[in-house]
Amino acid sequence: MRYMLLFHYTEESEESIGAERMADGMRAFAGYAATLEQAGILVYGQVLRPSSATTTLTCADGEPRIQDGPFADTKEQLGGFVVIDVPDLDAALEWARQAPPAAWGGTVEIRPGAVHIEAGMWVPS
């Protein structure tokens, strides 16, 4: 079963974090990704740019409305995600517990996949 682990944590700038803490965070994510890959469960992952780089599209009365981010006024951001392929929710929870944002006081959202695209075809996850 595929699960997406979405990493939410306090949004800070590189300047407010500091170079040393930023390097520590990058090492933590690299180590976590390597562990997932070595376990053979990593499907895909990505760290996202800050919410200030987002663009949101909504439609009202058939017309697109585009807003530069961030869309929500919040102190937390969706900072990245991984997709893992594990047997069940218990396994996904164990991997989520090991994610760096969980140790930093952030939130790890565990969302099961329904279907995914493989070679241009929809496949049940």
Secondary structure, 3 states (H helix, E strand, C coil): CEEEEEEEEECCCHHHHCHHHHHHHHHHHHHHHHHHHHCCCEEEEEECCCHHHCEEEEEECCEEEEEECCCCCCCEEEEEEEEEECCCHHHHHHHHHCCHHHHCCCEEEEEECCEEEECCEEEEC
